């Protein structure tokens, strides 16, 4: 897995999204339902570690595939809103599949 940056990026992006979910549920219990902070204590460090891992693998993939700085910034920003890392990863995967088949590159104007 760690030899292929695209596969590693996919796994980390999905794990980061699930850790966001766990952290959100932990915050729900901490601040409104049970006033118990165990969920935040468990998922906070997990999410923090996966957030850093996401950024590291993003830079690894961006360097390997020679992305422009805008695409890398959009990818980094995608780690902030919950579950957006998976959306960005799927976009990258579709773009890579299109490049492998020789299809013309189509990307949003904001990412060019």
DABELLIN-V588604 format. One record per residue. N is the residue number from 1. OMEGA is omega in whole degrees, 0 to 359 (NA if undefined). BURIAL is 1 if it has 16 or more other ideal C-beta (glycine too) atoms within 10 Angstrom, else 0. Layout:
n = {N:N}
omega = {OMEGA:OMEGA}
burial = {BURIAL:BURIAL}
//
This chain:
n = {1:2:3:4:5:6:7:8:9:10:11:12:13:14:15:16:17:18:19:20:21:22:23:24:25:26:27:28:29:30:31:32:33:34:35:36:37:38:39:40:41:42:43:44:45:46:47:48:49:50:51:52:53:54:55:56:57:58:59:60:61:62:63:64:65:66:67:68:69:70:71:72:73:74:75:76:77:78:79:80:81:82:83:84:85:86:87:88:89:90:91:92:93:94:95:96:97:98:99:100:101:102:103:104:105:106:107:108:109:110:111:112}
omega = {186:176:181:183:181:179:178:179:180:181:181:180:179:179:179:179:179:178:174:179:178:179:178:178:177:178:176:179:182:190:183:188:189:184:179:186:180:180:179:179:179:187:178:179:178:180:179:179:180:176:178:178:177:181:179:180:175:180:177:180:179:178:181:183:176:176:170:183:180:180:179:179:178:178:178:179:180:179:186:177:180:172:181:178:179:178:179:180:178:177:178:181:177:179:178:179:178:179:180:180:180:179:178:183:174:178:179:182:182:185:183:NA}
burial = {0:0:0:0:1:1:0:1:1:1:1:1:1:0:1:1:1:0:1:1:0:1:1:0:0:1:0:0:0:1:0:0:0:0:0:0:0:0:1:1:0:0:1:1:0:1:1:0:0:1:1:0:1:1:1:0:1:1:0:0:1:1:0:0:0:0:1:0:0:0:1:1:0:1:1:1:0:1:1:0:0:0:0:1:1:1:0:1:1:0:1:1:0:0:1:0:0:0:0:0:0:0:0:0:0:0:0:0:0:0:1:0}
//
